[in-house]
Amino acid sequence: MANEALRDMATHRGFKLVASRRRKPGGDFGLYGLKDADGEPVFGIEKGALKASAGEVEAFLRDGMRATWTKSAGSAKRVKTPPPPKEPKPKPKPRFKPKVGNLLAKLPAAKRAEAFTELLTRPGIRLERIVSHGQATPDNAPMVQDAEEWVLLLEGAAGIRIADSAEVALAPGDHLLIAAGQKHWVTWTAKERPTVWLALHLR
């Protein structure tokens, strides 16, 4: 193998080919060695002298020869082949698909009467959505419930009055607690758009 081809082969594997240029009797002319990127002897160099033939260097580079060469600081280095990368583990398949709902999607018209939709019932609690569209509680028919009620206005606008208090206006995000047995009135709700309530009944 020509010097240039051998040099290219060594460079491709991360080594530097060292070739003797001296023509002295008993010298190392025609011999070669390999050094790593830091300039440390790797193959074919013993006490600073070149010892390997072109064929031996080629065989070493092709990983066909495992000869041991000594160097001034001890045994020659051996380049370790890194292990192949591990294949990533496949992600586990989900066991179920959550059911996602939207409280503001597909609202009922609620123009003739308020629309009540039960969302969740558990011992001691009941959660419902109420959709209003211009409705109000008659003055002579206040609402009275036997359980506490926490209400949250999600969309629209409304007014509410609790016994012995003044009317309060509610905007989206406003909420209040109505005590059990407490008379109260929804004094008005928006007429031009739906008003959406979230009501939590506590027993």
Contacts in CASP RR format, 6 or more apart in sequence:
PFRMAT RR
TARGET T0000
AUTHOR 0000-0000-0000
METHOD contacts of the structure
MODEL  1
MANEALRDMATHRGFKLVASRRRKPGGDFGLYGLKDADGEPVFGIEKGAL
KASAGEVEAFLRDGMRATWTKSAGSAKRVKTPPPPKEPKPKPKPRFKPKV
GNLLAKLPAAKRAEAFTELLTRPGIRLERIVSHGQATPDNAPMVQDAEEW
VLLLEGAAGIRIADSAEVALAPGDHLLIAAGQKHWVTWTAKERPTVWLAL
HLR
1 9 0 8 1.000
1 54 0 8 1.000
1 55 0 8 1.000
1 58 0 8 1.000
3 17 0 8 1.000
3 19 0 8 1.000
3 54 0 8 1.000
6 17 0 8 1.000
6 32 0 8 1.000
6 54 0 8 1.000
6 57 0 8 1.000
6 58 0 8 1.000
6 61 0 8 1.000
7 17 0 8 1.000
9 58 0 8 1.000
9 61 0 8 1.000
10 16 0 8 1.000
10 17 0 8 1.000
10 34 0 8 1.000
10 57 0 8 1.000
10 61 0 8 1.000
11 17 0 8 1.000
13 61 0 8 1.000
13 79 0 8 1.000
14 36 0 8 1.000
14 37 0 8 1.000
15 34 0 8 1.000
15 35 0 8 1.000
15 36 0 8 1.000
15 42 0 8 1.000
15 43 0 8 1.000
15 61 0 8 1.000
16 34 0 8 1.000
16 35 0 8 1.000
16 36 0 8 1.000
16 37 0 8 1.000
16 39 0 8 1.000
17 32 0 8 1.000
17 33 0 8 1.000
17 34 0 8 1.000
17 57 0 8 1.000
18 32 0 8 1.000
18 33 0 8 1.000
18 34 0 8 1.000
18 35 0 8 1.000
18 45 0 8 1.000
18 50 0 8 1.000
19 30 0 8 1.000
19 31 0 8 1.000
19 32 0 8 1.000
19 33 0 8 1.000
19 50 0 8 1.000
20 27 0 8 1.000
20 28 0 8 1.000
20 29 0 8 1.000
20 30 0 8 1.000
20 31 0 8 1.000
20 32 0 8 1.000
20 50 0 8 1.000
21 29 0 8 1.000
22 28 0 8 1.000
22 29 0 8 1.000
23 29 0 8 1.000
28 49 0 8 1.000
28 50 0 8 1.000
28 51 0 8 1.000
30 50 0 8 1.000
30 53 0 8 1.000
30 54 0 8 1.000
31 44 0 8 1.000
31 50 0 8 1.000
31 51 0 8 1.000
31 52 0 8 1.000
31 53 0 8 1.000
32 44 0 8 1.000
32 50 0 8 1.000
32 52 0 8 1.000
32 53 0 8 1.000
32 54 0 8 1.000
32 56 0 8 1.000
32 57 0 8 1.000
33 41 0 8 1.000
33 42 0 8 1.000
33 43 0 8 1.000
33 44 0 8 1.000
33 45 0 8 1.000
33 50 0 8 1.000
33 51 0 8 1.000
33 52 0 8 1.000
33 57 0 8 1.000
34 41 0 8 1.000
34 42 0 8 1.000
34 43 0 8 1.000
34 44 0 8 1.000
34 45 0 8 1.000
34 52 0 8 1.000
34 57 0 8 1.000
34 60 0 8 1.000
34 61 0 8 1.000
35 41 0 8 1.000
35 42 0 8 1.000
35 45 0 8 1.000
36 42 0 8 1.000
36 77 0 8 1.000
36 79 0 8 1.000
40 71 0 8 1.000
40 77 0 8 1.000
41 48 0 8 1.000
41 69 0 8 1.000
41 71 0 8 1.000
41 72 0 8 1.000
41 76 0 8 1.000
41 77 0 8 1.000
42 76 0 8 1.000
42 77 0 8 1.000
42 79 0 8 1.000
43 52 0 8 1.000
43 57 0 8 1.000
43 60 0 8 1.000
43 67 0 8 1.000
43 69 0 8 1.000
43 76 0 8 1.000
44 50 0 8 1.000
44 51 0 8 1.000
44 52 0 8 1.000
44 56 0 8 1.000
44 57 0 8 1.000
44 69 0 8 1.000
44 76 0 8 1.000
45 51 0 8 1.000
45 69 0 8 1.000
45 71 0 8 1.000
45 76 0 8 1.000
46 69 0 8 1.000
46 70 0 8 1.000
46 71 0 8 1.000
47 70 0 8 1.000
47 71 0 8 1.000
47 72 0 8 1.000
48 71 0 8 1.000
48 72 0 8 1.000
51 69 0 8 1.000
52 60 0 8 1.000
52 69 0 8 1.000
56 65 0 8 1.000
56 67 0 8 1.000
59 65 0 8 1.000
60 67 0 8 1.000
68 75 0 8 1.000
68 76 0 8 1.000
69 76 0 8 1.000
70 76 0 8 1.000
103 119 0 8 1.000
103 129 0 8 1.000
103 154 0 8 1.000
103 196 0 8 1.000
103 198 0 8 1.000
104 154 0 8 1.000
104 155 0 8 1.000
104 196 0 8 1.000
107 115 0 8 1.000
107 131 0 8 1.000
107 194 0 8 1.000
107 196 0 8 1.000
108 115 0 8 1.000
108 117 0 8 1.000
108 131 0 8 1.000
109 115 0 8 1.000
109 133 0 8 1.000
110 131 0 8 1.000
110 132 0 8 1.000
110 133 0 8 1.000
110 135 0 8 1.000
110 194 0 8 1.000
111 133 0 8 1.000
113 135 0 8 1.000
114 130 0 8 1.000
114 131 0 8 1.000
114 132 0 8 1.000
114 133 0 8 1.000
114 135 0 8 1.000
115 130 0 8 1.000
115 131 0 8 1.000
116 128 0 8 1.000
116 129 0 8 1.000
116 130 0 8 1.000
117 128 0 8 1.000
117 129 0 8 1.000
117 130 0 8 1.000
117 131 0 8 1.000
118 126 0 8 1.000
118 127 0 8 1.000
118 128 0 8 1.000
119 127 0 8 1.000
119 128 0 8 1.000
119 129 0 8 1.000
120 126 0 8 1.000
120 127 0 8 1.000
121 127 0 8 1.000
124 202 0 8 1.000
124 203 0 8 1.000
125 200 0 8 1.000
125 201 0 8 1.000
125 202 0 8 1.000
125 203 0 8 1.000
126 200 0 8 1.000
126 201 0 8 1.000
126 203 0 8 1.000
127 198 0 8 1.000
127 199 0 8 1.000
127 200 0 8 1.000
127 201 0 8 1.000
128 198 0 8 1.000
128 199 0 8 1.000
128 201 0 8 1.000
129 196 0 8 1.000
129 197 0 8 1.000
129 198 0 8 1.000
129 199 0 8 1.000
130 196 0 8 1.000
130 197 0 8 1.000
130 198 0 8 1.000
130 199 0 8 1.000
131 194 0 8 1.000
131 195 0 8 1.000
131 196 0 8 1.000
131 197 0 8 1.000
132 158 0 8 1.000
132 186 0 8 1.000
132 189 0 8 1.000
132 190 0 8 1.000
132 194 0 8 1.000
132 195 0 8 1.000
132 196 0 8 1.000
132 197 0 8 1.000
133 189 0 8 1.000
133 190 0 8 1.000
133 191 0 8 1.000
133 193 0 8 1.000
133 194 0 8 1.000
133 195 0 8 1.000
134 188 0 8 1.000
134 189 0 8 1.000
134 190 0 8 1.000
134 191 0 8 1.000
134 195 0 8 1.000
135 186 0 8 1.000
135 189 0 8 1.000
136 185 0 8 1.000
136 186 0 8 1.000
136 187 0 8 1.000
136 188 0 8 1.000
136 189 0 8 1.000
137 143 0 8 1.000
137 184 0 8 1.000
137 185 0 8 1.000
137 186 0 8 1.000
137 187 0 8 1.000
139 185 0 8 1.000
142 163 0 8 1.000
142 183 0 8 1.000
142 184 0 8 1.000
142 185 0 8 1.000
143 183 0 8 1.000
143 184 0 8 1.000
143 185 0 8 1.000
143 186 0 8 1.000
144 181 0 8 1.000
144 182 0 8 1.000
144 183 0 8 1.000
144 184 0 8 1.000
145 178 0 8 1.000
145 180 0 8 1.000
145 181 0 8 1.000
145 201 0 8 1.000
146 180 0 8 1.000
146 181 0 8 1.000
147 180 0 8 1.000
147 201 0 8 1.000
147 202 0 8 1.000
147 203 0 8 1.000
148 177 0 8 1.000
148 178 0 8 1.000
148 179 0 8 1.000
148 180 0 8 1.000
148 201 0 8 1.000
148 202 0 8 1.000
149 177 0 8 1.000
149 178 0 8 1.000
149 199 0 8 1.000
149 200 0 8 1.000
149 201 0 8 1.000
149 202 0 8 1.000
150 175 0 8 1.000
150 176 0 8 1.000
150 177 0 8 1.000
150 178 0 8 1.000
150 199 0 8 1.000
150 200 0 8 1.000
150 202 0 8 1.000
151 160 0 8 1.000
151 175 0 8 1.000
151 176 0 8 1.000
151 178 0 8 1.000
151 197 0 8 1.000
151 198 0 8 1.000
151 199 0 8 1.000
151 200 0 8 1.000
152 173 0 8 1.000
152 174 0 8 1.000
152 175 0 8 1.000
152 197 0 8 1.000
152 198 0 8 1.000
152 199 0 8 1.000
153 170 0 8 1.000
153 171 0 8 1.000
153 172 0 8 1.000
153 173 0 8 1.000
153 174 0 8 1.000
153 175 0 8 1.000
153 195 0 8 1.000
153 196 0 8 1.000
153 197 0 8 1.000
154 172 0 8 1.000
154 173 0 8 1.000
154 196 0 8 1.000
154 197 0 8 1.000
154 198 0 8 1.000
155 172 0 8 1.000
155 193 0 8 1.000
155 194 0 8 1.000
155 195 0 8 1.000
155 196 0 8 1.000
156 171 0 8 1.000
156 172 0 8 1.000
156 189 0 8 1.000
156 190 0 8 1.000
156 193 0 8 1.000
156 194 0 8 1.000
156 195 0 8 1.000
156 196 0 8 1.000
157 169 0 8 1.000
157 170 0 8 1.000
157 171 0 8 1.000
157 189 0 8 1.000
157 190 0 8 1.000
157 195 0 8 1.000
158 169 0 8 1.000
158 170 0 8 1.000
158 186 0 8 1.000
158 188 0 8 1.000
158 189 0 8 1.000
158 190 0 8 1.000
158 195 0 8 1.000
158 197 0 8 1.000
159 167 0 8 1.000
159 168 0 8 1.000
159 169 0 8 1.000
159 170 0 8 1.000
159 186 0 8 1.000
159 187 0 8 1.000
159 188 0 8 1.000
159 189 0 8 1.000
160 167 0 8 1.000
160 168 0 8 1.000
160 170 0 8 1.000
160 176 0 8 1.000
160 184 0 8 1.000
160 185 0 8 1.000
160 186 0 8 1.000
160 187 0 8 1.000
161 167 0 8 1.000
161 168 0 8 1.000
161 184 0 8 1.000
161 185 0 8 1.000
161 187 0 8 1.000
162 178 0 8 1.000
162 182 0 8 1.000
162 183 0 8 1.000
162 184 0 8 1.000
163 182 0 8 1.000
163 183 0 8 1.000
163 184 0 8 1.000
167 187 0 8 1.000
168 176 0 8 1.000
170 176 0 8 1.000
178 184 0 8 1.000
189 195 0 8 1.000
END
